Amino acid sequence: MVLHVRSVSDEKGSALVASIVLSMLFIAIVFWFSSWSWNNTRTDVRQLAQQHARQLADSGVSATVSWLRKPSLLTDLPPGTSNQFSILESSGRVDVGGDRSVKERW
């Protein structure tokens, strides 16, 4: 008959190893989640910034097109002149450079 005797220190050692392994696993999961969250946040911010820039560009183009269609443009920019104009919009200021050449008539 063989008796196996386990000491108390073996149980404490295996519990210590298990707690170290679980702690390392927890730290790895926290690190992975923070890295994943950081990357997703950066991507979202970049996409929102690009969308906002496109909206501002579209509003500037729209303001310029409507300004170019005004009948008063002929008096604002006489033939043979060039000028800089600022158009105030709700989203900001749009700067437009205008150049009107003189066309010869035969």
C-alpha positions as CSV (number, residue, x, y, z in Angstrom):
1,M,0.0,0.0,0.0
2,V,1.3,3.4,-1.1
3,L,0.3,6.6,0.5
4,H,0.5,9.9,-1.3
5,V,0.9,12.8,1.0
6,R,0.5,16.3,-0.4
7,S,1.9,19.1,1.5
8,V,0.1,22.4,2.1
9,S,2.9,24.4,0.3
10,D,2.2,22.6,-3.0
11,E,-1.5,23.7,-2.9
12,K,-0.4,27.3,-2.1
13,G,2.2,27.2,-4.9
14,S,-0.3,26.0,-7.5
15,A,-2.8,28.7,-6.4
16,L,-0.1,31.3,-6.8
17,V,0.8,30.1,-10.3
18,A,-2.9,30.1,-11.3
19,S,-3.4,33.6,-9.9
20,I,-0.3,34.8,-11.8
21,V,-1.5,33.3,-15.1
22,L,-5.0,34.7,-14.6
23,S,-3.5,38.2,-13.8
24,M,-1.3,38.1,-16.9
25,L,-4.3,37.0,-19.0
26,F,-6.4,39.9,-17.6
27,I,-3.6,42.4,-18.3
28,A,-3.3,41.2,-21.9
29,I,-7.0,41.5,-22.4
30,V,-7.1,45.0,-21.0
31,F,-4.1,46.0,-23.2
32,W,-5.7,44.5,-26.3
33,F,-9.1,46.3,-25.6
34,S,-7.5,49.7,-25.0
35,S,-5.4,49.3,-28.2
36,W,-8.5,48.3,-30.2
37,S,-10.6,51.1,-28.7
38,W,-7.9,53.7,-29.4
39,N,-7.6,52.6,-33.1
40,N,-11.4,52.7,-33.6
41,T,-11.6,56.1,-32.0
42,R,-8.9,57.5,-34.3
43,T,-10.6,56.0,-37.3
44,D,-14.0,57.5,-36.3
45,V,-12.5,61.0,-35.7
46,R,-10.6,60.9,-39.0
47,Q,-13.8,60.0,-40.9
48,L,-15.8,62.7,-39.2
49,A,-13.1,65.3,-39.9
50,Q,-13.1,64.3,-43.6
51,Q,-16.9,64.4,-43.8
52,H,-16.9,67.9,-42.2
53,A,-14.2,69.1,-44.6
54,R,-16.2,67.8,-47.6
55,Q,-19.3,69.6,-46.3
56,L,-17.4,72.9,-45.9
57,A,-15.9,72.5,-49.4
58,D,-19.4,71.8,-50.9
59,S,-20.9,74.8,-49.1
60,G,-18.1,77.0,-50.5
61,V,-18.6,75.8,-54.0
62,S,-22.3,76.3,-53.7
63,A,-21.8,79.8,-52.4
64,T,-19.4,80.6,-55.2
65,V,-21.7,79.3,-57.9
66,S,-24.7,81.3,-56.6
67,W,-22.5,84.4,-56.4
68,L,-21.3,83.9,-60.0
69,R,-24.9,83.8,-61.2
70,K,-25.8,87.2,-59.6
71,P,-26.6,89.9,-62.1
72,S,-24.6,92.4,-60.0
73,L,-21.4,90.6,-60.9
74,L,-21.1,92.7,-64.1
75,T,-20.9,95.8,-62.0
76,D,-18.8,94.2,-59.2
77,L,-16.2,93.1,-61.8
78,P,-15.9,95.5,-64.8
79,P,-14.2,94.2,-68.0
80,G,-10.4,94.0,-67.9
81,T,-10.2,93.8,-64.1
82,S,-9.5,91.2,-61.4
83,N,-10.5,91.3,-57.8
84,Q,-10.8,89.3,-54.6
85,F,-14.2,88.9,-53.1
86,S,-15.2,87.5,-49.7
87,I,-18.6,85.8,-49.3
88,L,-19.9,85.4,-45.8
89,E,-21.7,82.1,-45.2
90,S,-23.1,80.5,-42.1
91,S,-20.3,77.9,-42.2
92,G,-17.6,80.6,-42.6
93,R,-16.1,82.9,-45.2
94,V,-15.5,82.0,-48.8
95,D,-12.8,83.9,-50.7
96,V,-13.2,84.1,-54.5
97,G,-10.8,85.5,-57.0
98,G,-12.4,86.9,-60.1
99,D,-10.8,87.9,-63.4
100,R,-12.8,89.3,-66.2
101,S,-11.0,89.7,-69.5
102,V,-11.8,92.2,-72.2
103,K,-13.2,90.6,-75.3
104,E,-12.6,92.4,-78.5
105,R,-15.6,92.9,-80.8
106,W,-15.2,93.0,-84.5
